[in-house]
Amino acid sequence: MDDNASDEIAVQLPIDGELDLHTFRPGEMKELIPVYLDECRRRGIFSVRIVHGKGIGNLRRTVHAILEKLPAVAAFRLAGSEEGGWGATLVELRQLDGEESHGS
């Protein structure tokens, strides 16, 4: 009973344009990243930094593969050295059609 309950607990993430993936399992990325980016767009945040860490690059490759498939993503690139270098990816999101942005 406790095992099932822990699987259903939703983690509340701050929607501030920075997503640190270090606390998530790799299997959660496919759902987490699109949901987070969609919520950023709804809040008027169109520049997002995804921190995946450097490691051997598996998580970076997974993140990039997901981003390549998302219509909401206008562009993405590895961060510059002052923004985390190849341990982070900067994402530019498309504006929502027919809606004004709210927030920054």
C-alpha distances in whole Angstrom, upper triangle without the diagonal:
4,5,5,6,9,10,11,13,17,19,22,25,29,31,34,35,34,31,30,28,27,24,22,22,24,22,22,25,26,24,25,28,30,27,29,32,32,31,34,36,36,36,39,39,40,40,37,37,34,34,32,34,37,36,37,36,33,31,35,35,32,33,36,35,33,36,38,36,36,39,38,39,43,43,41,43,42,43,46,46,46,43,41,43,41,38,37,38,40,39,42,40,42,43,41,44,45,43,44,42,41,41,43
4,5,5,6,9,10,11,15,17,20,23,26,29,32,33,31,28,27,25,24,21,20,19,22,21,20,24,25,23,23,27,28,26,27,31,31,30,32,35,34,34,38,36,38,38,35,34,31,31,30,31,34,33,34,34,31,29,33,34,30,31,34,34,32,34,37,35,35,38,37,38,41,41,39,41,40,40,43,43,43,40,38,40,38,35,35,36,38,37,40,38,41,41,40,43,44,42,43,41,39,39,40
4,5,5,7,9,11,14,16,19,22,25,28,31,31,30,26,25,23,22,19,17,16,19,17,17,21,22,21,21,24,26,24,25,29,29,28,31,33,33,33,37,35,37,36,33,32,29,29,27,29,32,30,31,31,28,26,30,30,27,28,31,31,29,31,34,33,32,35,35,35,39,39,37,38,37,38,41,41,41,38,36,38,36,33,32,33,35,35,37,36,39,40,39,41,43,41,42,40,38,38,39
4,5,5,7,9,12,15,18,21,25,27,30,31,29,26,25,23,23,20,18,17,19,17,16,20,21,19,19,23,24,22,24,27,27,26,29,32,31,32,35,34,35,35,32,32,29,29,28,30,33,31,32,32,29,27,30,30,27,27,31,30,27,30,33,31,30,33,33,34,38,38,36,38,37,38,41,42,42,38,36,38,36,33,33,33,35,34,36,35,37,38,36,39,41,39,40,38,37,36,38
4,5,5,7,10,13,16,19,23,25,28,29,28,25,24,22,22,19,18,17,20,18,17,21,22,19,19,23,24,22,23,26,26,25,28,30,29,30,33,32,34,34,31,31,28,28,28,30,33,32,33,32,30,27,30,31,28,28,31,31,28,30,33,32,31,33,32,34,37,38,36,38,37,37,41,41,41,37,36,38,36,33,32,33,34,34,36,34,36,37,35,38,40,37,38,36,35,34,36
4,5,5,9,11,14,17,20,23,26,27,25,22,21,19,19,15,14,14,17,16,15,18,20,18,17,21,22,20,21,24,25,24,26,29,28,29,32,30,32,32,29,28,25,25,24,26,29,28,30,29,27,24,27,28,25,25,29,29,26,28,31,30,29,32,31,32,35,35,33,35,34,34,37,38,37,34,32,34,33,30,29,30,32,31,33,32,35,35,34,37,39,37,37,35,33,33,34
4,6,8,10,14,16,20,22,25,26,24,21,20,18,18,15,13,12,15,13,12,15,16,14,14,18,20,18,19,22,23,22,24,27,26,27,30,29,30,30,27,27,24,24,23,25,28,27,28,27,24,22,25,26,23,23,26,26,23,25,28,27,26,29,28,29,33,33,31,33,32,33,36,37,37,33,31,33,31,28,28,28,30,29,31,30,32,33,32,35,37,35,36,33,32,32,33
4,6,9,12,15,19,20,24,25,24,21,21,19,20,16,15,15,17,15,13,16,17,14,14,18,19,16,18,21,21,20,23,25,24,25,28,28,29,30,27,27,24,25,24,27,30,29,31,29,27,24,27,28,24,24,27,27,24,26,29,27,26,28,27,28,32,33,31,33,33,33,37,38,37,34,32,34,33,30,29,29,30,29,31,29,31,32,30,33,34,32,33,31,30,30,32
4,6,9,13,16,18,21,23,22,19,19,18,18,15,13,15,18,16,14,17,18,15,14,18,19,16,17,20,21,19,21,24,23,23,27,26,28,28,25,25,23,23,23,25,29,28,30,29,27,24,26,28,24,23,27,27,24,26,29,28,26,29,27,28,32,32,31,32,32,32,35,36,35,32,30,33,32,28,27,28,29,28,30,28,30,31,30,32,34,32,32,30,28,28,30
4,6,9,13,14,18,19,18,16,16,15,17,13,12,14,17,15,12,15,16,13,11,15,16,13,13,17,17,15,18,20,19,20,23,22,24,25,22,22,20,20,21,23,27,27,29,27,25,22,24,26,22,21,25,25,22,23,26,25,23,25,24,25,28,29,27,29,29,29,32,33,32,29,28,30,29,26,24,25,25,24,26,25,27,27,26,29,30,28,29,26,25,24,26
4,6,10,12,15,17,15,13,13,13,14,11,10,13,15,15,12,14,16,13,11,14,15,13,12,16,16,14,16,19,19,18,22,20,22,22,19,19,17,17,18,21,24,25,27,25,24,20,22,24,21,20,23,24,21,22,25,24,23,25,23,24,27,27,26,27,26,26,29,30,29,26,25,27,26,23,22,22,23,22,24,23,26,26,25,29,30,28,28,25,23,22,24
4,7,9,12,14,14,12,13,14,15,12,13,16,18,18,14,15,17,15,12,14,15,12,11,14,15,12,14,17,16,15,19,17,20,20,17,18,17,17,19,21,25,26,28,27,25,22,23,25,23,20,24,25,22,22,26,25,23,25,22,23,26,26,25,26,26,25,28,29,28,24,24,27,27,23,21,22,22,21,23,22,24,24,23,27,28,25,25,22,20,19,21
4,6,9,11,10,8,10,11,13,11,11,15,17,17,14,14,16,14,10,12,14,11,9,12,13,11,11,15,15,14,16,15,17,17,14,14,13,14,16,18,22,24,26,24,23,19,20,23,20,18,21,22,19,19,23,23,20,22,20,20,23,23,22,23,23,22,25,26,24,21,20,23,23,20,18,18,18,18,20,19,21,22,21,25,27,24,23,20,18,17,18
4,6,9,8,9,10,13,15,14,14,18,20,21,17,17,19,17,13,13,15,13,10,12,13,10,10,14,14,12,14,12,15,15,12,13,13,14,17,19,23,25,27,25,25,21,21,24,22,19,22,24,21,20,24,24,21,23,20,20,22,23,21,22,22,21,23,24,23,19,20,23,23,20,18,18,17,17,18,18,20,20,20,24,25,22,21,18,16,14,15
4,6,7,8,11,13,16,16,16,19,20,21,17,16,18,16,12,12,13,11,7,9,10,7,6,10,10,8,10,9,12,12,10,11,12,14,17,19,23,25,28,25,25,21,21,23,21,18,20,22,19,18,21,22,18,20,16,17,19,20,19,20,21,19,22,24,22,18,19,22,22,20,17,16,15,14,15,14,17,17,17,20,22,19,18,14,13,11,12
4,6,8,11,14,16,17,17,21,22,23,20,18,20,18,15,14,15,14,10,10,12,10,7,11,12,9,10,8,10,10,8,10,11,13,16,19,22,25,27,25,25,21,20,23,22,18,20,23,20,18,22,23,20,21,17,17,19,19,17,19,19,17,20,21,19,16,17,20,21,19,15,15,14,13,14,14,17,16,17,21,23,20,18,14,13,10,10
4,7,10,13,16,17,17,20,20,22,19,16,18,17,14,12,13,13,9,8,11,10,7,10,12,10,10,6,8,7,4,6,8,11,14,17,20,23,25,22,22,19,18,20,19,16,17,20,17,15,19,20,17,18,15,14,15,15,14,15,15,14,17,18,17,13,15,17,18,16,13,12,10,9,10,11,14,14,16,20,22,19,18,14,13,11,10
4,6,10,12,13,14,17,18,20,17,15,17,16,13,11,13,13,10,10,13,12,10,13,15,13,14,10,11,9,6,5,6,7,11,13,16,19,22,19,20,16,15,18,17,14,16,19,17,15,19,20,18,19,16,15,17,16,14,15,14,12,15,16,15,11,12,15,15,13,10,10,9,10,12,13,17,18,19,23,25,23,21,18,17,15,14
4,6,9,10,10,14,14,16,13,11,14,13,10,8,11,11,8,9,13,12,10,14,16,15,16,12,13,11,8,6,5,6,9,11,15,17,19,17,17,13,13,16,15,11,14,16,14,13,17,18,16,19,16,15,17,17,14,15,14,13,17,18,17,13,13,15,15,12,10,10,10,11,14,14,18,19,20,24,26,24,23,20,19,17,17
4,6,7,9,12,12,15,13,11,15,15,11,10,14,14,11,13,16,15,14,17,19,18,19,16,17,14,11,8,6,5,7,9,12,14,17,15,15,12,12,15,14,12,15,17,16,15,19,20,19,22,19,18,20,19,16,16,14,14,17,17,16,13,12,14,14,10,9,11,12,13,16,17,21,23,24,28,30,28,27,24,23,21,20
4,6,5,8,9,11,10,8,12,12,9,9,13,13,11,13,16,16,16,19,21,20,21,18,19,17,13,11,7,6,5,8,12,13,15,13,12,9,10,13,11,10,13,15,14,14,18,19,18,21,20,18,21,19,16,17,15,15,18,19,19,16,14,15,14,11,10,11,14,14,18,18,22,24,25,28,31,29,29,26,25,23,23
4,6,8,9,13,11,11,15,15,13,13,17,17,15,17,20,20,19,22,24,23,25,21,22,20,16,13,10,8,7,7,11,11,14,13,13,10,12,15,14,12,16,18,17,18,21,22,22,25,23,22,24,23,19,19,17,17,19,19,19,16,14,16,15,11,11,14,16,18,21,22,26,28,29,32,35,33,32,29,28,26,26
4,7,10,12,10,11,15,15,12,13,17,16,15,17,20,19,19,23,24,23,25,22,23,21,18,16,13,11,10,11,15,15,17,17,15,12,15,17,16,15,18,20,18,19,23,23,23,26,24,23,26,25,22,22,20,20,23,23,23,20,17,20,18,15,15,17,19,20,23,23,27,28,29,33,35,33,32,29,28,26,26
4,6,8,7,8,11,11,9,11,14,14,13,16,18,18,18,22,23,23,25,22,23,21,18,16,12,11,10,12,15,15,17,16,14,11,14,16,13,12,16,17,15,17,20,21,20,23,22,21,25,24,21,21,20,20,24,24,24,21,19,20,19,15,15,16,19,19,22,22,25,27,27,31,33,31,32,29,28,26,27
4,5,5,7,10,11,10,12,15,15,15,18,20,20,21,24,25,26,27,25,25,24,20,18,15,14,11,13,16,15,16,15,12,10,13,15,12,12,16,16,15,17,20,20,20,24,23,22,26,25,22,22,21,22,25,26,26,23,21,22,20,17,17,18,21,21,24,24,27,29,29,32,35,34,34,31,31,30,30
4,5,6,8,10,10,11,14,15,15,17,19,20,21,23,25,26,27,24,24,23,19,18,14,13,10,13,14,13,14,12,9,7,11,11,8,10,13,13,12,15,17,17,18,22,21,20,24,22,20,20,19,21,24,25,26,23,20,21,18,16,16,16,19,19,22,23,25,28,28,31,34,33,34,31,31,30,30
4,6,7,9,9,11,13,14,15,17,19,20,21,23,25,26,28,25,25,24,21,20,16,16,14,16,18,17,17,16,12,10,14,13,10,11,15,14,12,15,18,17,17,21,21,21,24,24,21,22,22,24,27,28,29,26,23,24,21,19,19,19,21,21,24,23,26,28,28,31,34,32,33,31,31,31,31
4,6,6,6,8,11,11,12,14,16,16,18,20,21,22,24,22,22,22,18,18,14,15,13,16,19,18,19,17,14,11,14,14,11,11,15,14,12,14,17,16,16,20,19,19,23,22,20,22,21,22,26,27,28,24,22,23,21,19,18,18,20,19,22,21,23,25,25,28,31,29,30,28,28,27,28
4,5,5,6,8,10,10,12,14,15,16,18,20,21,22,20,19,19,15,15,11,12,11,14,16,17,17,15,12,9,11,11,8,7,11,11,8,11,14,13,13,17,16,16,19,18,16,18,18,19,23,24,25,21,20,20,18,16,15,14,16,15,18,18,20,23,23,26,29,27,28,26,26,25,26
4,6,6,7,9,11,12,13,15,16,18,19,21,22,20,20,19,17,17,14,15,14,17,19,19,19,17,14,11,13,12,9,8,11,10,7,10,12,11,11,14,15,14,18,18,17,19,19,21,25,27,27,24,22,23,20,19,17,16,17,16,18,17,19,22,21,24,27,26,28,25,26,26,27
4,6,6,6,9,10,11,13,15,16,17,19,21,19,19,19,17,17,14,16,15,19,22,22,22,20,17,14,16,16,12,11,14,13,9,12,14,12,12,15,14,15,19,19,18,21,21,23,26,28,29,25,24,25,23,21,19,17,19,17,19,17,19,21,20,23,25,24,26,24,24,24,25
4,6,5,6,9,10,11,12,14,16,17,18,17,17,17,14,14,11,13,13,17,20,20,21,19,17,13,14,15,12,10,14,14,10,12,15,14,13,16,14,15,18,18,17,19,19,20,24,26,26,22,21,22,21,18,16,15,16,15,17,16,18,20,20,23,25,24,24,22,22,22,22
4,6,5,6,9,10,11,12,14,15,17,14,14,14,11,11,9,11,11,15,18,19,20,17,16,12,12,13,11,8,10,11,8,8,12,11,10,13,11,11,15,15,13,15,16,17,21,23,23,19,19,20,18,16,14,12,13,11,13,12,15,17,17,20,23,22,23,20,20,20,20
4,5,5,6,9,10,11,12,14,15,14,13,14,12,13,12,15,15,19,21,23,23,20,18,15,15,16,13,10,12,12,8,8,11,10,7,10,9,10,13,14,14,17,18,19,23,25,26,22,22,22,21,19,17,14,14,12,13,11,13,15,15,17,20,19,20,18,19,19,20
4,6,5,6,9,10,11,12,14,13,14,15,13,15,13,16,17,20,23,25,26,23,21,18,18,19,16,13,15,15,12,12,15,13,11,13,11,12,16,17,17,20,21,21,25,27,27,23,23,24,23,21,18,17,17,14,15,13,15,16,15,18,20,18,20,17,18,18,19
4,5,5,6,9,10,11,12,11,12,12,10,11,10,13,14,18,21,23,24,21,20,17,17,18,16,13,15,16,12,12,15,15,12,14,11,12,15,16,15,18,19,19,22,24,24,20,20,22,21,19,16,14,14,12,13,12,14,15,15,18,21,18,19,16,16,16,16
4,5,5,6,9,10,11,9,9,10,8,10,10,13,15,19,21,23,25,21,21,17,16,18,15,12,13,15,11,10,13,13,10,11,8,8,12,13,12,15,17,17,21,23,23,19,19,21,20,19,15,13,12,9,10,8,10,12,12,15,18,16,17,14,15,15,15
4,5,5,6,9,10,10,10,12,11,14,14,17,19,22,25,27,28,25,24,20,20,21,18,15,16,17,13,12,15,14,10,10,8,10,13,15,15,19,20,21,24,27,26,22,23,24,24,22,19,17,15,12,12,9,10,11,10,13,15,14,15,12,13,14,16
4,5,5,6,9,8,10,12,11,14,14,17,19,23,26,28,29,26,25,22,21,23,20,17,19,20,16,15,18,17,14,14,11,13,16,17,17,20,22,22,25,27,26,22,23,25,25,23,20,18,16,14,14,11,12,12,11,15,16,14,14,12,11,12,14
4,5,5,6,5,7,9,8,11,12,15,18,21,24,27,28,25,25,21,20,22,20,17,18,19,16,14,17,17,14,14,11,12,14,15,15,18,19,19,22,24,23,19,20,22,22,21,17,15,13,11,11,9,11,10,11,14,16,14,13,10,10,10,11
4,5,5,5,6,9,10,13,15,18,20,24,26,29,30,27,26,23,22,23,21,18,19,20,17,14,17,17,13,12,8,10,12,14,15,18,20,20,23,26,25,21,23,24,24,23,19,17,15,12,10,7,8,7,7,11,13,10,10,8,9,10,11
4,6,8,9,12,13,16,17,21,23,26,29,32,33,30,29,26,25,26,24,21,22,23,19,18,20,19,15,15,11,14,15,18,19,22,24,24,26,29,28,24,26,27,27,26,23,20,18,15,14,11,11,9,8,11,12,9,9,7,7,9,12
4,6,9,11,12,15,17,20,23,26,29,31,33,30,30,26,25,27,25,22,23,24,21,19,22,22,18,17,14,15,17,19,19,22,24,23,25,28,26,22,24,26,27,25,22,20,18,15,14,12,13,11,10,14,14,11,10,7,5,6,8
4,6,9,11,15,17,20,23,26,29,31,33,30,30,27,25,27,25,22,22,24,21,19,21,21,17,17,13,14,15,17,18,20,22,21,23,26,24,21,23,25,26,25,21,19,16,14,12,10,10,8,9,12,13,10,8,4,5,5,6
4,6,7,11,13,16,19,22,25,28,30,26,27,23,22,24,23,19,19,22,19,16,19,20,16,16,12,12,13,14,15,17,19,17,20,22,21,17,20,21,22,21,17,15,13,11,9,8,10,9,11,14,16,13,11,8,8,7,6
4,6,10,13,16,19,22,24,27,28,25,25,22,20,22,21,17,17,19,17,14,16,17,14,13,10,9,9,11,11,14,16,16,18,21,20,17,19,20,20,20,16,14,10,8,6,5,7,7,10,13,15,13,12,9,11,10,9
4,7,10,13,16,19,21,24,25,22,23,20,18,20,19,16,16,18,17,13,16,17,15,15,12,10,10,10,10,11,13,12,14,17,16,13,15,16,17,17,13,11,7,6,5,6,9,11,13,17,19,17,16,13,14,12,10
4,6,10,13,15,18,21,22,19,20,17,15,17,17,13,13,16,14,12,15,16,14,15,12,10,11,11,9,11,12,11,14,16,15,12,13,15,15,14,10,8,6,5,7,8,11,13,15,19,21,19,18,15,15,14,12
4,6,10,12,14,17,19,17,18,14,12,15,15,12,12,16,15,12,15,17,16,17,15,12,14,12,9,10,9,8,11,13,12,9,9,11,12,10,7,6,5,6,9,11,15,17,19,22,25,23,22,19,19,17,15
4,6,9,12,15,17,14,14,11,9,12,12,8,10,13,12,11,14,16,15,17,15,13,15,13,10,10,10,9,13,14,14,10,10,11,11,9,6,5,6,8,11,13,16,18,20,24,27,25,24,21,21,19,18
4,6,9,12,14,12,13,10,9,12,12,10,12,15,14,14,17,19,18,21,19,16,18,16,13,12,10,9,12,13,13,10,8,10,9,6,4,6,9,11,14,16,20,22,24,28,30,28,28,24,24,22,21
4,7,9,11,9,9,6,6,10,10,8,10,13,13,13,16,18,18,21,20,17,19,17,14,13,11,11,14,14,15,12,10,11,9,6,6,8,11,13,16,18,22,24,26,29,32,31,30,27,27,25,24
4,6,9,8,10,8,8,11,12,11,13,16,16,16,19,21,21,24,23,21,22,20,16,14,11,11,13,13,14,12,8,9,8,4,6,9,13,15,19,21,25,27,29,33,36,34,33,30,30,28,26
4,6,6,9,8,8,11,13,12,13,16,17,18,20,22,23,26,25,22,24,20,17,14,11,11,13,12,14,13,9,8,6,4,8,11,14,17,21,23,27,30,32,35,38,36,36,33,33,31,29
4,6,8,8,9,11,13,14,15,17,18,19,21,23,24,28,27,24,26,23,19,17,14,15,17,16,18,17,13,12,10,8,11,14,18,20,24,26,29,32,34,37,40,39,39,35,36,34,32
4,6,8,9,10,12,13,14,16,18,19,20,22,24,27,27,25,26,23,20,18,15,16,18,18,20,19,15,14,11,10,13,15,19,21,25,27,30,33,35,38,41,40,40,37,37,36,34
4,6,5,6,9,10,10,12,14,15,16,19,20,24,24,21,22,19,16,14,12,14,16,16,19,17,14,12,9,9,11,12,16,17,21,23,26,29,31,34,38,37,37,34,34,33,31
4,5,5,6,9,10,11,13,14,15,17,19,23,23,21,23,20,17,16,14,17,19,20,22,20,17,16,12,11,13,13,17,18,22,23,26,29,31,34,37,36,36,34,34,33,32
4,5,5,6,9,10,11,12,14,16,17,21,20,18,21,18,15,15,13,15,18,19,20,18,15,14,11,10,10,11,15,16,19,20,24,27,28,31,34,33,33,30,31,30,29
4,5,5,6,9,10,10,12,15,16,19,19,16,18,15,12,11,9,12,15,16,18,15,13,12,8,8,8,8,12,13,16,18,21,25,26,29,33,32,32,29,29,28,27
4,5,5,6,9,10,11,13,15,18,19,16,18,15,12,12,11,14,17,19,21,18,16,15,11,11,11,11,14,14,18,19,22,25,27,29,33,32,33,30,31,30,29
4,5,5,6,9,10,11,13,17,17,15,18,16,13,14,13,16,19,21,23,20,18,17,14,13,13,12,15,14,18,18,21,24,25,28,31,31,31,29,30,29,28
4,5,5,6,9,10,11,15,14,12,15,13,10,11,11,13,17,19,20,17,15,15,12,11,10,8,11,11,14,15,18,21,22,25,28,27,28,25,26,25,25
4,5,5,6,9,10,13,14,11,13,11,8,9,10,13,16,18,20,17,16,15,12,12,11,8,10,10,13,14,17,20,22,24,28,27,28,25,27,26,25
4,6,5,7,9,13,14,12,14,13,11,12,13,16,20,22,24,21,20,18,15,16,14,12,14,13,15,16,18,21,22,24,28,28,29,27,28,28,28
4,5,6,7,10,11,10,13,12,11,13,14,17,21,23,24,21,20,19,17,16,15,12,14,12,14,14,16,19,20,22,25,25,26,24,26,26,25
4,5,5,9,9,7,9,9,8,10,12,15,18,21,22,19,18,18,16,16,13,10,11,8,10,10,12,16,17,19,23,23,24,21,23,23,22
4,6,8,10,8,9,9,9,11,14,16,20,23,24,21,21,20,17,18,16,12,13,11,12,12,13,17,18,20,24,24,25,23,26,26,25
4,6,9,8,11,11,12,15,17,20,23,26,27,24,24,23,20,21,18,15,16,13,14,13,14,17,17,19,23,23,25,23,25,26,26
4,5,6,9,10,11,14,17,19,23,26,26,23,23,23,21,21,18,15,14,11,12,10,10,13,14,16,19,19,21,19,22,22,22
4,5,7,10,12,16,19,21,24,27,28,25,25,25,23,24,20,17,16,12,11,9,8,11,11,12,16,17,19,18,20,22,22
4,6,9,11,15,18,19,22,26,26,22,23,23,22,22,19,15,14,10,9,6,5,8,9,11,14,14,16,14,17,18,18
4,6,7,11,14,16,19,22,23,19,20,20,19,19,16,12,11,7,6,5,6,10,11,14,17,17,18,16,18,19,18
4,7,11,14,16,18,22,22,19,21,20,19,20,17,13,11,8,5,5,5,9,12,13,17,17,18,16,19,19,18
4,7,11,12,15,19,19,17,18,17,16,17,14,10,8,6,5,7,9,12,15,17,21,20,21,19,21,21,19
4,7,9,12,15,16,14,14,13,12,13,10,7,5,4,6,9,11,15,18,20,23,23,23,20,22,21,20
4,6,9,12,14,11,12,10,9,11,9,6,5,7,9,12,15,18,21,24,27,26,26,23,25,24,21
4,7,9,11,9,9,7,5,8,6,4,6,9,12,15,18,21,24,27,30,29,28,25,27,25,23
4,7,8,5,6,5,6,7,5,5,6,9,12,15,19,21,24,27,30,29,28,25,25,23,21
4,5,5,6,5,8,10,9,9,9,13,15,18,21,24,27,30,33,31,30,27,27,25,22
4,5,5,4,8,9,10,11,12,16,18,22,25,27,30,33,36,34,33,30,30,27,24
4,6,7,11,11,11,12,12,16,18,21,24,26,29,32,35,33,31,28,28,25,22
4,6,9,9,7,9,9,12,15,18,21,23,26,29,32,30,28,25,25,22,19
4,6,5,5,8,10,13,16,19,23,25,28,31,34,32,31,27,27,25,22
4,5,6,8,10,14,17,20,23,26,29,32,35,33,32,29,29,27,24
4,5,7,10,13,17,20,23,26,29,32,35,33,33,30,30,28,26
4,7,10,13,17,20,23,26,28,31,34,33,32,29,29,27,25
4,7,10,13,16,20,22,24,28,31,29,28,25,25,23,21
4,6,10,13,16,19,21,25,28,26,26,23,23,22,20
4,7,10,13,16,19,22,25,23,23,20,21,19,17
4,6,10,13,15,18,21,20,20,17,18,17,16
4,7,9,13,15,18,17,17,14,16,16,14
4,6,9,12,15,14,14,12,14,14,14
4,6,9,12,12,12,11,14,15,15
4,6,9,8,9,8,11,13,13
4,6,6,7,8,11,13,14
4,6,8,10,13,16,17
4,7,10,13,16,18
4,6,9,13,15
4,7,10,12
4,7,8
4,7
4
